Amino acid sequence: MISYKDTKGNVTTLKPNLRFLPYKNMFKDMLKQTSVITMFPILSMLITYDSTRAITVTKEDDRFYYIKMYDLEEYNMTFEECIGGGKDSYIKFKEVE
């Protein structure tokens, strides 16, 4: 089972599909999970193709957004940019290939 906690402290548990029970050993240890606490809610996140970086968009309030990049091997932030501050500022985020 996979359990995770949201920003409000609610714990959600995902139960396995019984159809895949005979293949349990095949799927064992395929997922690495680490909880990370962020200052603001994550609006969007993507993992780079080589699975070494995560890029997130977080929202402080309706005017300030942060784009951050994290190293998934060493668990440290490698890039941060604040966007916003203006009255009519907004951000539109789309994955670029």
Phi, psi and omega in degrees: 000149178246128178239142175215158183243132178273183185292342179267001178091002179284131180261128177245133179243126177264122181270147181290152176283125183296337180296332182264007182304318178296340182257020184306315182293331180293327183264359184293137177061028176271341184246127175253125185235130176223128179277136179231129179268129180248156180289326183230159180297142178275124178272321182209148178211143173221153179254135180293162184300328180273005176060030179251347183224148173238133179247126183237152169242119179244155185239117176282309174206195183290351183247339186239125177235149180235130171257123183230148176237132182242143174276122183277353178267322182252354178058043174233158180279131182251346181205143175211135178219129176265131178238133176126199181108333179279165182297316184251029182280146176207171179227139173238122187245128177222140179294134179249128180264000000 
